[in-house]
Amino acid sequence: MKGTVSTESIASIFTRHGHEGRRAKLASNFSRFERDYLTEKAGLTAGEAPALGGVGADPAWWLLTTRRLVWSDGAEWHEVAIADLARVTHDMSAAVRRGQLDRRQWTDLDITAVNGPAGRLTLEPGGPFLGTWHVLQWLVKRAGKWRRQEAA
């Protein structure tokens, strides 16, 4: 079904380009508490499965499901359907100004949906950031392909 991806595809890309951290994990490796907490916060719908997520400094959390990316930075709640992902970027200039010259130190991704900016997702640095970035880049390409097919 368009707009839905498999947890296996997400896990494959994530582990190929990064790794789990203390706070970011594949959903299959969540503790029962993490799984219950994140799925309750995200409000999963029928047929939707968690794939990748993390719990940051309370109350920050994020969850990538088979249908959408949902996160909260504590102040705001954000949600973007995978089919609506348009861009995922990292502000390299800002990272350099902060002295983060190595991409393994980066933490922030700016998420843009087809209708405009969706917000900033803050991730655990290193492997969790890199793996998640690659997954989201893949999803952006996939969503663009779905939109082109619909337009044709």
N, CA, C and O atoms as a GROMACS GRO file, in nm:
protein
  608
    1MET      N    1   0.084  -0.118   0.000
    1MET     CA    2   0.000   0.000   0.000
    1MET      C    3   0.089   0.125   0.000
    1MET      O    4   0.186   0.132   0.075
    2LYS      N    5   0.054   0.221  -0.084
    2LYS     CA    6   0.131   0.345  -0.088
    2LYS      C    7   0.121   0.416   0.045
    2LYS      O    8   0.016   0.418   0.109
    3GLY      N    9   0.233   0.475   0.085
    3GLY     CA   10   0.236   0.548   0.211
    3GLY      C   11   0.277   0.461   0.328
    3GLY      O   12   0.286   0.509   0.441
    4THR      N   13   0.301   0.333   0.303
    4THR     CA   14   0.340   0.240   0.409
    4THR      C   15   0.468   0.169   0.369
    4THR      O   16   0.485   0.129   0.254
    5VAL      N   17   0.558   0.154   0.464
    5VAL     CA   18   0.682   0.080   0.442
    5VAL      C   19   0.693  -0.029   0.548
    5VAL      O   20   0.623  -0.026   0.649
    6SER      N   21   0.779  -0.124   0.525
    6SER     CA   22   0.793  -0.234   0.621
    6SER      C   23   0.896  -0.200   0.729
    6SER      O   24   0.991  -0.125   0.707
    7THR      N   25   0.874  -0.258   0.846
    7THR     CA   26   0.970  -0.241   0.954
    7THR      C   27   1.104  -0.304   0.917
    7THR      O   28   1.210  -0.256   0.959
    8GLU      N   29   1.100  -0.410   0.838
    8GLU     CA   30   1.223  -0.477   0.796
    8GLU      C   31   1.308  -0.387   0.706
    8GLU      O   32   1.430  -0.384   0.720
    9SER      N   33   1.244  -0.314   0.615
    9SER     CA   34   1.319  -0.222   0.528
    9SER      C   35   1.385  -0.113   0.609
    9SER      O   36   1.502  -0.081   0.588
   10ILE      N   37   1.311  -0.056   0.703
   10ILE     CA   38   1.367   0.050   0.788
   10ILE      C   39   1.483  -0.005   0.869
   10ILE      O   40   1.588   0.059   0.878
   11ALA      N   41   1.466  -0.122   0.929
   11ALA     CA   42   1.572  -0.182   1.010
   11ALA      C   43   1.696  -0.211   0.927
   11ALA      O   44   1.808  -0.189   0.973
   12SER      N   45   1.677  -0.259   0.806
   12SER     CA   46   1.790  -0.291   0.718
   12SER      C   47   1.873  -0.167   0.687
   12SER      O   48   1.996  -0.170   0.696
   13ILE      N   49   1.807  -0.058   0.650
   13ILE     CA   50   1.879   0.065   0.617
   13ILE      C   51   1.945   0.123   0.742
   13ILE      O   52   2.060   0.166   0.737
   14PHE      N   53   1.872   0.124   0.852
   14PHE     CA   54   1.925   0.179   0.976
   14PHE      C   55   2.053   0.106   1.018
   14PHE      O   56   2.153   0.171   1.050
   15THR      N   57   2.051  -0.027   1.019
   15THR     CA   58   2.168  -0.102   1.066
   15THR      C   59   2.283  -0.100   0.966
   15THR      O   60   2.399  -0.119   1.004
   16ARG      N   61   2.252  -0.078   0.839
   16ARG     CA   62   2.358  -0.069   0.738
   16ARG      C   63   2.436   0.062   0.750
   16ARG      O   64   2.555   0.066   0.720
   17HIS      N   65   2.369   0.169   0.793
   17HIS     CA   66   2.432   0.301   0.796
   17HIS      C   67   2.457   0.357   0.936
   17HIS      O   68   2.520   0.462   0.950
   18GLY      N   69   2.410   0.289   1.038
   18GLY     CA   70   2.427   0.337   1.174
   18GLY      C   71   2.412   0.223   1.272
   18GLY      O   72   2.430   0.106   1.238
   19HIS      N   73   2.378   0.258   1.394
   19HIS     CA   74   2.356   0.156   1.496
   19HIS      C   75   2.272   0.215   1.608
   19HIS      O   76   2.253   0.337   1.617
   20GLU      N   77   2.223   0.128   1.693
   20GLU     CA   78   2.144   0.172   1.806
   20GLU      C   79   2.232   0.243   1.908
   20GLU      O   80   2.353   0.223   1.911
   21GLY      N   81   2.170   0.323   1.988
   21GLY     CA   82   2.240   0.391   2.096
   21GLY      C   83   2.172   0.360   2.228
   21GLY      O   84   2.097   0.264   2.239
   22ARG      N   85   2.200   0.442   2.327
   22ARG     CA   86   2.136   0.422   2.457
   22ARG      C   87   1.989   0.459   2.453
   22ARG      O   88   1.907   0.398   2.521
   23ARG      N   89   1.955   0.562   2.371
   23ARG     CA   90   1.818   0.613   2.369
   23ARG      C   91   1.745   0.589   2.238
   23ARG      O   92   1.623   0.604   2.233
   24ALA      N   93   1.814   0.552   2.133
   24ALA     CA   94   1.752   0.530   2.002
   24ALA      C   95   1.767   0.382   1.965
   24ALA      O   96   1.876   0.326   1.970
   25LYS      N   97   1.655   0.321   1.928
   25LYS     CA   98   1.657   0.177   1.902
   25LYS      C   99   1.557   0.138   1.794
   25LYS      O  100   1.462   0.210   1.765
   26LEU      N  101   1.582   0.023   1.737
   26LEU     CA  102   1.482  -0.041   1.654
   26LEU      C  103   1.367  -0.082   1.746
   26LEU      O  104   1.391  -0.122   1.860
   27ALA      N  105   1.246  -0.072   1.698
   27ALA     CA  106   1.131  -0.104   1.782
   27ALA      C  107   1.136  -0.247   1.834
   27ALA      O  108   1.087  -0.276   1.943
   28SER      N  109   1.194  -0.336   1.756
   28SER     CA  110   1.203  -0.476   1.800
   28SER      C  111   1.291  -0.491   1.924
   28SER      O  112   1.286  -0.594   1.991
   29ASN      N  113   1.373  -0.390   1.953
   29ASN     CA  114   1.462  -0.395   2.069
   29ASN      C  115   1.418  -0.303   2.182
   29ASN      O  116   1.490  -0.287   2.281
   30PHE      N  117   1.300  -0.241   2.169
   30PHE     CA  118   1.248  -0.160   2.279
   30PHE      C  119   1.220  -0.248   2.399
   30PHE      O  120   1.181  -0.364   2.385
   31SER      N  121   1.241  -0.194   2.517
   31SER     CA  122   1.192  -0.262   2.636
   31SER      C  123   1.039  -0.249   2.635
   31SER      O  124   0.984  -0.169   2.560
   32ARG      N  125   0.973  -0.326   2.715
   32ARG     CA  126   0.827  -0.318   2.721
   32ARG      C  127   0.783  -0.175   2.759
   32ARG      O  128   0.688  -0.122   2.703
   33PHE      N  129   0.855  -0.115   2.855
   33PHE     CA  130   0.823   0.022   2.897
   33PHE      C  131   0.839   0.120   2.782
   33PHE      O  132   0.751   0.203   2.759
   34GLU      N  133   0.952   0.111   2.707
   34GLU     CA  134   0.975   0.202   2.594
   34GLU      C  135   0.868   0.185   2.487
   34GLU      O  136   0.814   0.283   2.434
   35ARG      N  137   0.838   0.061   2.456
   35ARG     CA  138   0.738   0.033   2.353
   35ARG      C  139   0.601   0.090   2.392
   35ARG      O  140   0.536   0.157   2.312
   36ASP      N  141   0.559   0.063   2.514
   36ASP     CA  142   0.430   0.113   2.561
   36ASP      C  143   0.428   0.266   2.564
   36ASP      O  144   0.330   0.328   2.522
   37TYR      N  145   0.535   0.326   2.614
   37TYR     CA  146   0.544   0.472   2.625
   37TYR      C  147   0.535   0.537   2.487
   37TYR      O  148   0.454   0.628   2.466
   38LEU      N  149   0.617   0.490   2.393
   38LEU     CA  150   0.622   0.552   2.260
   38LEU      C  151   0.496   0.527   2.179
   38LEU      O  152   0.447   0.618   2.111
   39THR      N  153   0.442   0.407   2.184
   39THR     CA  154   0.322   0.380   2.106
   39THR      C  155   0.202   0.455   2.163
   39THR      O  156   0.113   0.495   2.088
   40GLU      N  157   0.198   0.473   2.295
   40GLU     CA  158   0.090   0.552   2.354
   40GLU      C  159   0.103   0.699   2.314
   40GLU      O  160   0.005   0.762   2.277
   41LYS      N  161   0.225   0.753   2.323
   41LYS     CA  162   0.247   0.893   2.287
   41LYS      C  163   0.213   0.919   2.140
   41LYS      O  164   0.152   1.020   2.106
   42ALA      N  165   0.252   0.826   2.053
   42ALA     CA  166   0.231   0.844   1.909
   42ALA      C  167   0.087   0.816   1.867
   42ALA      O  168   0.043   0.864   1.763
   43GLY      N  169   0.014   0.740   1.947
   43GLY     CA  170  -0.125   0.708   1.912
   43GLY      C  171  -0.134   0.627   1.785
   43GLY      O  172  -0.192   0.672   1.686
   44LEU      N  173  -0.076   0.508   1.785
   44LEU     CA  174  -0.076   0.424   1.666
   44LEU      C  175  -0.217   0.394   1.617
   44LEU      O  176  -0.310   0.376   1.696
   45THR      N  177  -0.231   0.389   1.486
   45THR     CA  178  -0.358   0.357   1.424
   45THR      C  179  -0.359   0.210   1.383
   45THR      O  180  -0.254   0.144   1.386
   46ALA      N  181  -0.472   0.159   1.345
   46ALA     CA  182  -0.484   0.020   1.303
   46ALA      C  183  -0.393  -0.007   1.184
   46ALA      O  184  -0.391   0.071   1.089
   47GLY      N  185  -0.318  -0.114   1.190
   47GLY     CA  186  -0.229  -0.151   1.081
   47GLY      C  187  -0.095  -0.080   1.081
   47GLY      O  188  -0.011  -0.106   0.995
   48GLU      N  189  -0.073   0.009   1.175
   48GLU     CA  190   0.052   0.084   1.184
   48GLU      C  191   0.141   0.017   1.287
   48GLU      O  192   0.095  -0.020   1.395
   49ALA      N  193   0.269   0.002   1.254
   49ALA     CA  194   0.362  -0.064   1.346
   49ALA      C  195   0.483   0.028   1.373
   49ALA      O  196   0.529   0.097   1.283
   50PRO      N  197   0.533   0.027   1.496
   50PRO     CA  198   0.653   0.105   1.525
   50PRO      C  199   0.775   0.039   1.460
   50PRO      O  200   0.784  -0.084   1.455
   51ALA      N  201   0.869   0.121   1.412
   51ALA     CA  202   0.988   0.065   1.347
   51ALA      C  203   1.116   0.110   1.415
   51ALA      O  204   1.209   0.031   1.432
   52LEU      N  205   1.123   0.237   1.453
   52LEU     CA  206   1.246   0.295   1.505
   52LEU      C  207   1.207   0.413   1.592
   52LEU      O  208   1.113   0.486   1.558
   53GLY      N  209   1.275   0.434   1.702
   53GLY     CA  210   1.239   0.547   1.785
   53GLY      C  211   1.337   0.570   1.897
   53GLY      O  212   1.438   0.501   1.910
   54GLY      N  213   1.304   0.668   1.977
   54GLY     CA  214   1.392   0.700   2.087
   54GLY      C  215   1.327   0.789   2.190
   54GLY      O  216   1.230   0.861   2.163
   55VAL      N  217   1.383   0.783   2.308
   55VAL     CA  218   1.339   0.868   2.417
   55VAL      C  219   1.459   0.953   2.455
   55VAL      O  220   1.564   0.901   2.490
   56GLY      N  221   1.442   1.085   2.448
   56GLY     CA  222   1.548   1.177   2.484
   56GLY      C  223   1.532   1.224   2.627
   56GLY      O  224   1.470   1.157   2.709
   57ALA      N  225   1.587   1.341   2.654
   57ALA     CA  226   1.568   1.402   2.785
   57ALA      C  227   1.419   1.431   2.801
   57ALA      O  228   1.358   1.493   2.714
   58ASP      N  229   1.362   1.386   2.911
   58ASP     CA  230   1.218   1.400   2.932
   58ASP      C  231   1.177   1.544   2.913
   58ASP      O  232   1.238   1.632   2.973
   59PRO      N  233   1.079   1.574   2.833
   59PRO     CA  234   0.977   1.487   2.774
   59PRO      C  235   0.996   1.461   2.625
   59PRO      O  236   0.899   1.430   2.557
   60ALA      N  237   1.116   1.473   2.572
   60ALA     CA  238   1.139   1.454   2.428
   60ALA      C  239   1.134   1.305   2.392
   60ALA      O  240   1.184   1.220   2.466
   61TRP      N  241   1.074   1.276   2.276
   61TRP     CA  242   1.066   1.140   2.225
   61TRP      C  243   1.040   1.147   2.075
   61TRP      O  244   0.999   1.252   2.024
   62TRP      N  245   1.063   1.037   2.003
   62TRP     CA  246   1.032   1.030   1.860
   62TRP      C  247   1.004   0.885   1.822
   62TRP      O  248   1.055   0.792   1.885
   63LEU      N  249   0.923   0.868   1.719
   63LEU     CA  250   0.889   0.735   1.672
   63LEU      C  251   0.865   0.739   1.522
   63LEU      O  252   0.786   0.819   1.472
   64LEU      N  253   0.933   0.652   1.451
   64LEU     CA  254   0.909   0.630   1.309
   64LEU      C  255   0.830   0.501   1.298
   64LEU      O  256   0.874   0.396   1.344
   65THR      N  257   0.713   0.511   1.238
   65THR     CA  258   0.629   0.393   1.221
   65THR      C  259   0.630   0.353   1.074
   65THR      O  260   0.702   0.411   0.993
   66THR      N  261   0.550   0.255   1.041
   66THR     CA  262   0.540   0.211   0.903
   66THR      C  263   0.462   0.310   0.817
   66THR      O  264   0.455   0.295   0.695
   67ARG      N  265   0.402   0.414   0.880
   67ARG     CA  266   0.323   0.513   0.806
   67ARG      C  267   0.362   0.658   0.830
   67ARG      O  268   0.330   0.744   0.747
   68ARG      N  269   0.430   0.689   0.942
   68ARG     CA  270   0.458   0.829   0.973
   68ARG      C  271   0.573   0.846   1.070
   68ARG      O  272   0.618   0.750   1.134
   69LEU      N  273   0.620   0.969   1.078
   69LEU     CA  274   0.721   1.011   1.175
   69LEU      C  275   0.650   1.102   1.273
   69LEU      O  276   0.587   1.200   1.234
   70VAL      N  277   0.661   1.070   1.401
   70VAL     CA  278   0.595   1.147   1.506
   70VAL      C  279   0.699   1.178   1.612
   70VAL      O  280   0.778   1.091   1.649
   71TRP      N  281   0.699   1.303   1.662
   71TRP     CA  282   0.794   1.337   1.767
   71TRP      C  283   0.747   1.456   1.848
   71TRP      O  284   0.661   1.533   1.805
   72SER      N  285   0.806   1.468   1.966
   72SER     CA  286   0.779   1.582   2.052
   72SER      C  287   0.912   1.627   2.111
   72SER      O  288   0.992   1.546   2.158
   73ASP      N  289   0.934   1.757   2.107
   73ASP     CA  290   1.053   1.813   2.169
   73ASP      C  291   1.022   1.864   2.310
   73ASP      O  292   1.104   1.930   2.372
   74GLY      N  293   0.904   1.832   2.358
   74GLY     CA  294   0.860   1.878   2.488
   74GLY      C  295   0.769   1.998   2.478
   74GLY      O  296   0.670   2.008   2.551
   75ALA      N  297   0.800   2.090   2.387
   75ALA     CA  298   0.718   2.210   2.369
   75ALA      C  299   0.612   2.188   2.262
   75ALA      O  300   0.500   2.238   2.274
   76GLU      N  301   0.647   2.114   2.157
   76GLU     CA  302   0.555   2.093   2.045
   76GLU      C  303   0.551   1.947   2.005
   76GLU      O  304   0.647   1.872   2.025
   77TRP      N  305   0.436   1.908   1.949
   77TRP     CA  306   0.415   1.775   1.897
   77TRP      C  307   0.415   1.785   1.745
   77TRP      O  308   0.350   1.873   1.689
   78HIS      N  309   0.488   1.696   1.677
   78HIS     CA  310   0.501   1.700   1.531
   78HIS      C  311   0.462   1.565   1.472
   78HIS      O  312   0.483   1.460   1.533
   79GLU      N  313   0.405   1.570   1.351
   79GLU     CA  314   0.368   1.448   1.282
   79GLU      C  315   0.375   1.472   1.132
   79GLU      O  316   0.325   1.572   1.082
   80VAL      N  317   0.438   1.379   1.061
   80VAL     CA  318   0.446   1.385   0.916
   80VAL      C  319   0.423   1.244   0.863
   80VAL      O  320   0.492   1.150   0.902
   81ALA      N  321   0.327   1.230   0.775
   81ALA     CA  322   0.306   1.101   0.708
   81ALA      C  323   0.426   1.075   0.618
   81ALA      O  324   0.479   1.168   0.558
   82ILE      N  325   0.468   0.952   0.607
   82ILE     CA  326   0.581   0.918   0.520
   82ILE      C  327   0.554   0.966   0.378
   82ILE      O  328   0.645   1.018   0.312
   83ALA      N  329   0.432   0.952   0.331
   83ALA     CA  330   0.397   0.994   0.195
   83ALA      C  331   0.410   1.144   0.175
   83ALA      O  332   0.419   1.191   0.062
   84ASP      N  333   0.412   1.221   0.284
   84ASP     CA  334   0.422   1.367   0.276
   84ASP      C  335   0.562   1.420   0.301
   84ASP      O  336   0.584   1.541   0.298
   85LEU      N  337   0.659   1.332   0.326
   85LEU     CA  338   0.796   1.378   0.348
   85LEU      C  339   0.851   1.438   0.219
   85LEU      O  340   0.844   1.376   0.113
   86ALA      N  341   0.906   1.559   0.228
   86ALA     CA  342   0.962   1.626   0.111
   86ALA      C  343   1.113   1.644   0.121
   86ALA      O  344   1.183   1.636   0.020
   87ARG      N  345   1.163   1.670   0.242
   87ARG     CA  346   1.306   1.695   0.260
   87ARG      C  347   1.347   1.666   0.403
   87ARG      O  348   1.271   1.689   0.497
   88VAL      N  349   1.469   1.615   0.418
   88VAL     CA  350   1.529   1.597   0.549
   88VAL      C  351   1.672   1.649   0.536
   88VAL      O  352   1.752   1.594   0.461
   89THR      N  353   1.703   1.755   0.610
   89THR     CA  354   1.834   1.819   0.597
   89THR      C  355   1.898   1.840   0.734
   89THR      O  356   1.833   1.836   0.838
   90HIS      N  357   2.026   1.863   0.728
   90HIS     CA  358   2.103   1.899   0.848
   90HIS      C  359   2.174   2.030   0.817
   90HIS      O  360   2.234   2.045   0.711
   91ASP      N  361   2.168   2.124   0.909
   91ASP     CA  362   2.233   2.254   0.891
   91ASP      C  363   2.381   2.240   0.925
   91ASP      O  364   2.422   2.258   1.040
   92MET      N  365   2.460   2.208   0.823
   92MET     CA  366   2.603   2.186   0.844
   92MET      C  367   2.675   2.313   0.887
   92MET      O  368   2.768   2.307   0.967
   93SER      N  369   2.634   2.427   0.835
   93SER     CA  370   2.697   2.554   0.874
   93SER      C  371   2.680   2.579   1.023
   93SER      O  372   2.776   2.620   1.090
   94ALA      N  373   2.561   2.556   1.076
   94ALA     CA  374   2.538   2.574   1.219
   94ALA      C  375   2.621   2.475   1.300
   94ALA      O  376   2.674   2.510   1.406
   95ALA      N  377   2.632   2.352   1.251
   95ALA     CA  378   2.711   2.251   1.321
   95ALA      C  379   2.858   2.294   1.328
   95ALA      O  380   2.922   2.279   1.432
   96VAL      N  381   2.910   2.346   1.219
   96VAL     CA  382   3.050   2.392   1.216
   96VAL      C  383   3.068   2.508   1.314
   96VAL      O  384   3.168   2.515   1.385
   97ARG      N  385   2.972   2.600   1.316
   97ARG     CA  386   2.980   2.714   1.410
   97ARG      C  387   2.981   2.665   1.554
   97ARG      O  388   3.042   2.729   1.640
   98ARG      N  389   2.913   2.554   1.582
   98ARG     CA  390   2.912   2.497   1.718
   98ARG      C  391   3.035   2.413   1.745
   98ARG      O  392   3.052   2.360   1.855
   99GLY      N  393   3.123   2.400   1.645
   99GLY     CA  394   3.244   2.319   1.662
   99GLY      C  395   3.223   2.171   1.635
   99GLY      O  396   3.309   2.089   1.670
  100GLN      N  397   3.112   2.136   1.574
  100GLN     CA  398   3.083   1.996   1.542
  100GLN      C  399   3.133   1.967   1.401
  100GLN      O  400   3.056   1.969   1.305
  101LEU      N  401   3.262   1.940   1.390
  101LEU     CA  402   3.324   1.920   1.260
  101LEU      C  403   3.308   1.777   1.210
  101LEU      O  404   3.322   1.750   1.090
  102ASP      N  405   3.279   1.687   1.298
  102ASP     CA  406   3.263   1.546   1.265
  102ASP      C  407   3.113   1.513   1.263
  102ASP      O  408   3.042   1.544   1.359
  103ARG      N  409   3.065   1.452   1.157
  103ARG     CA  410   2.922   1.424   1.146
  103ARG      C  411   2.872   1.329   1.255
  103ARG      O  412   2.752   1.319   1.278
  104ARG      N  413   2.962   1.261   1.322
  104ARG     CA  414   2.921   1.174   1.433
  104ARG      C  415   2.880   1.255   1.556
  104ARG      O  416   2.829   1.200   1.653
  105GLN      N  417   2.901   1.387   1.552
  105GLN     CA  418   2.860   1.476   1.661
  105GLN      C  419   2.724   1.541   1.633
  105GLN      O  420   2.667   1.602   1.724
  106TRP      N  421   2.674   1.531   1.513
  106TRP     CA  422   2.550   1.598   1.474
  106TRP      C  423   2.430   1.535   1.543
  106TRP      O  424   2.429   1.415   1.574
  107THR      N  425   2.328   1.617   1.568
  107THR     CA  426   2.208   1.568   1.636
  107THR      C  427   2.077   1.613   1.572
  107THR      O  428   1.974   1.549   1.593
  108ASP      N  429   2.078   1.721   1.494
  108ASP     CA  430   1.953   1.782   1.448
  108ASP      C  431   1.924   1.758   1.301
  108ASP      O  432   2.012   1.772   1.216
  109LEU      N  433   1.800   1.722   1.272
  109LEU     CA  434   1.752   1.710   1.135
  109LEU      C  435   1.630   1.799   1.119
  109LEU      O  436   1.539   1.797   1.201
  110ASP      N  437   1.630   1.878   1.013
  110ASP     CA  438   1.514   1.961   0.981
  110ASP      C  439   1.425   1.884   0.885
  110ASP      O  440   1.468   1.844   0.777
  111ILE      N  441   1.301   1.865   0.926
  111ILE     CA  442   1.204   1.786   0.850
  111ILE      C  443   1.111   1.881   0.776
  111ILE      O  444   1.053   1.972   0.836
  112THR      N  445   1.096   1.860   0.645
  112THR     CA  446   1.005   1.940   0.565
  112THR      C  447   0.905   1.847   0.498
  112THR      O  448   0.941   1.746   0.438
  113ALA      N  449   0.778   1.883   0.510
  113ALA     CA  450   0.671   1.808   0.446
  113ALA      C  451   0.632   1.880   0.318
  113ALA      O  452   0.680   1.990   0.291
  114VAL      N  453   0.546   1.820   0.239
  114VAL     CA  454   0.504   1.882   0.114
  114VAL      C  455   0.436   2.016   0.136
  114VAL      O  456   0.436   2.101   0.046
  115ASN      N  457   0.377   2.036   0.252
  115ASN     CA  458   0.309   2.162   0.280
  115ASN      C  459   0.395   2.261   0.359
  115ASN      O  460   0.344   2.364   0.405
  116GLY      N  461   0.526   2.232   0.376
  116GLY     CA  462   0.616   2.325   0.443
  116GLY      C  463   0.692   2.262   0.558
  116GLY      O  464   0.683   2.141   0.581
  117PRO      N  465   0.768   2.345   0.631
  117PRO     CA  466   0.849   2.293   0.742
  117PRO      C  467   0.764   2.222   0.847
  117PRO      O  468   0.657   2.270   0.886
  118ALA      N  469   0.812   2.106   0.891
  118ALA     CA  470   0.740   2.029   0.991
  118ALA      C  471   0.805   2.038   1.129
  118ALA      O  472   0.739   2.013   1.230
  119GLY      N  473   0.933   2.075   1.134
  119GLY     CA  474   1.000   2.089   1.263
  119GLY      C  475   1.139   2.029   1.261
  119GLY      O  476   1.186   1.975   1.161
  120ARG      N  477   1.202   2.040   1.376
  120ARG     CA  478   1.339   1.989   1.394
  120ARG      C  479   1.333   1.867   1.483
  120ARG      O  480   1.275   1.870   1.592
  121LEU      N  481   1.396   1.759   1.437
  121LEU     CA  482   1.405   1.635   1.512
  121LEU      C  483   1.545   1.626   1.570
  121LEU      O  484   1.643   1.632   1.496
  122THR      N  485   1.555   1.613   1.701
  122THR     CA  486   1.684   1.601   1.768
  122THR      C  487   1.706   1.455   1.805
  122THR      O  488   1.624   1.393   1.872
  123LEU      N  489   1.819   1.403   1.760
  123LEU     CA  490   1.852   1.261   1.777
  123LEU      C  491   1.978   1.243   1.860
  123LEU      O  492   2.053   1.338   1.884
  124GLU      N  493   1.999   1.122   1.901
  124GLU     CA  494   2.123   1.085   1.969
  124GLU      C  495   2.236   1.087   1.867
  124GLU      O  496   2.221   1.033   1.757
  125PRO      N  497   2.351   1.150   1.900
  125PRO     CA  498   2.460   1.160   1.802
  125PRO      C  499   2.523   1.025   1.770
  125PRO      O  500   2.501   0.926   1.839
  126GLY      N  501   2.601   1.023   1.663
  126GLY     CA  502   2.674   0.903   1.623
  126GLY      C  503   2.590   0.812   1.536
  126GLY      O  504   2.516   0.857   1.449
  127GLY      N  505   2.602   0.684   1.560
  127GLY     CA  506   2.531   0.584   1.482
  127GLY      C  507   2.381   0.602   1.477
  127GLY      O  508   2.322   0.585   1.371
  128PRO      N  509   2.316   0.635   1.590
  128PRO     CA  510   2.170   0.657   1.583
  128PRO      C  511   2.132   0.771   1.488
  128PRO      O  512   2.036   0.758   1.412
  129PHE      N  513   2.206   0.881   1.493
  129PHE     CA  514   2.179   0.993   1.402
  129PHE      C  515   2.201   0.952   1.257
  129PHE      O  516   2.115   0.973   1.172
  130LEU      N  517   2.316   0.893   1.230
  130LEU     CA  518   2.350   0.857   1.092
  130LEU      C  519   2.253   0.754   1.034
  130LEU      O  520   2.209   0.769   0.920
  131GLY      N  521   2.220   0.653   1.111
  131GLY     CA  522   2.126   0.552   1.062
  131GLY      C  523   1.988   0.609   1.037
  131GLY      O  524   1.925   0.578   0.936
  132THR      N  525   1.941   0.694   1.128
  132THR     CA  526   1.809   0.754   1.112
  132THR      C  527   1.808   0.850   0.994
  132THR      O  528   1.710   0.853   0.918
  133TRP      N  529   1.914   0.927   0.977
  133TRP     CA  530   1.923   1.020   0.864
  133TRP      C  531   1.911   0.944   0.732
  133TRP      O  532   1.838   0.986   0.642
  134HIS      N  533   1.982   0.832   0.720
  134HIS     CA  534   1.976   0.753   0.597
  134HIS      C  535   1.835   0.695   0.575
  134HIS      O  536   1.785   0.694   0.463
  135VAL      N  537   1.773   0.648   0.681
  135VAL     CA  538   1.636   0.595   0.668
  135VAL      C  539   1.543   0.704   0.618
  135VAL      O  540   1.465   0.682   0.526
  136LEU      N  541   1.552   0.823   0.679
  136LEU     CA  542   1.462   0.931   0.639
  136LEU      C  543   1.491   0.979   0.497
  136LEU      O  544   1.397   1.014   0.425
  137GLN      N  545   1.616   0.981   0.455
  137GLN     CA  546   1.649   1.017   0.317
  137GLN      C  547   1.587   0.916   0.220
  137GLN      O  548   1.533   0.954   0.116
  138TRP      N  549   1.594   0.790   0.253
  138TRP     CA  550   1.533   0.685   0.170
  138TRP      C  551   1.381   0.704   0.163
  138TRP      O  552   1.321   0.688   0.057
  139LEU      N  553   1.321   0.738   0.276
  139LEU     CA  554   1.176   0.759   0.279
  139LEU      C  555   1.136   0.881   0.196
  139LEU      O  556   1.030   0.879   0.133
  140VAL      N  557   1.216   0.986   0.196
  140VAL     CA  558   1.188   1.105   0.114
  140VAL      C  559   1.185   1.065  -0.033
  140VAL      O  560   1.095   1.105  -0.107
  141LYS      N  561   1.283   0.987  -0.076
  141LYS     CA  562   1.287   0.942  -0.216
  141LYS      C  563   1.166   0.855  -0.249
  141LYS      O  564   1.107   0.869  -0.356
  142ARG      N  565   1.132   0.768  -0.158
  142ARG     CA  566   1.018   0.680  -0.180
  142ARG      C  567   0.887   0.760  -0.189
  142ARG      O  568   0.803   0.734  -0.274
  143ALA      N  569   0.872   0.858  -0.099
  143ALA     CA  570   0.751   0.942  -0.100
  143ALA      C  571   0.742   1.022  -0.230
  143ALA      O  572   0.634   1.037  -0.286
  144GLY      N  573   0.856   1.073  -0.278
  144GLY     CA  574   0.856   1.147  -0.405
  144GLY      C  575   0.812   1.058  -0.520
  144GLY      O  576   0.739   1.101  -0.608
  145LYS      N  577   0.857   0.933  -0.518
  145LYS     CA  578   0.817   0.837  -0.621
  145LYS      C  579   0.666   0.812  -0.616
  145LYS      O  580   0.600   0.807  -0.720
  146TRP      N  581   0.611   0.796  -0.495
  146TRP     CA  582   0.466   0.777  -0.481
  146TRP      C  583   0.391   0.898  -0.538
  146TRP      O  584   0.292   0.882  -0.610
  147ARG      N  585   0.438   1.018  -0.504
  147ARG     CA  586   0.368   1.138  -0.551
  147ARG      C  587   0.375   1.151  -0.702
  147ARG      O  588   0.277   1.192  -0.764
  148ARG      N  589   0.489   1.117  -0.763
  148ARG     CA  590   0.501   1.122  -0.909
  148ARG      C  591   0.408   1.021  -0.975
  148ARG      O  592   0.348   1.050  -1.078
  149GLN      N  593   0.395   0.903  -0.916
  149GLN     CA  594   0.305   0.800  -0.970
  149GLN      C  595   0.161   0.846  -0.964
  149GLN      O  596   0.084   0.821  -1.056
  150GLU      N  597   0.123   0.912  -0.855
  150GLU     CA  598  -0.014   0.962  -0.841
  150GLU      C  599  -0.044   1.072  -0.941
  150GLU      O  600  -0.155   1.083  -0.992
  151ALA      N  601   0.058   1.155  -0.970
  151ALA     CA  602   0.039   1.267  -1.062
  151ALA      C  603   0.028   1.220  -1.207
  151ALA      O  604  -0.031   1.289  -1.291
  152ALA      N  605   0.085   1.104  -1.237
  152ALA     CA  606   0.087   1.054  -1.375
  152ALA      C  607  -0.048   1.000  -1.419
  152ALA      O  608  -0.062   0.954  -1.532
   0.00000   0.00000   0.00000
